[in-house]
Amino acid sequence: MSQMTKQALEASLKNLLLQKPLNKITINDVAEDCGISRMTFYYHFKDIYDLVEWVCMEDAKQALAGKKSYDTWQEGFISIFQAVQKNKPFVMNVYRAVSRERIEQYLNPLIHNLILGVVEEKAKGMTVNEADRQFIAEFYEHAFLGVMLEWIGGNMKEDPAAIVERTSMVLRGNIVRALNAFRTDKPLHLEEND
């Protein structure tokens, strides 16, 4: 029942975002649209932004289901673009009405889970410490995040498939190269400039 109530609150929030900006939506508005009391809202979420964060995490789970490997990261990245497009009123409201930082908070978990899955897969069999694997994942996460934010700022006009294809050209082979550079068991034949 709890999950159903949360999903109903999500639907109400998204419905209200078609009518007014996020910073004008109150807990009363969401509760009334959903047909619940304010206390029921507070049973599930502490405020509107807590609901926004939950929505983001749910979207992330759906967008990336089974798409966190080296062979499927492009599908995962396209799924992120599609999740953002599907929630365009939500995303654009947050982007315009609140802050770019909130959009980053929305996108970070999606992109982080995707990239970390790829880095972890490619690190198998290599001795690369966790801090270095995290660093590599965060480096690419920031690059992907920048690409996504530019696309959102441009009102999502560019074709996501074209963006993913260009990103793929830049990324191809670079994660493995980075992991090799951080290996603590570096084979003797690998030189610094490889």
Secondary structure, 3 states (H helix, E strand, C coil): CHHHHHHHHHHHHHHHHCCCCHHHCCHHHHHHHHCCCHHHHHHHCCCHHHHHHHHHHHHHHHHHCCCCCCCCHHHHHHHHHHHHHHCHHHHHHHHHHHCHHHHHHHHHHHHHHHHHHHHHHHHCCCCCCHHHHHHHHHHHHHHHHHHHHHHHHCCCCCCHHHHHHHHHHHHCCHHHHHHHHHCCCCCCCCCCCC
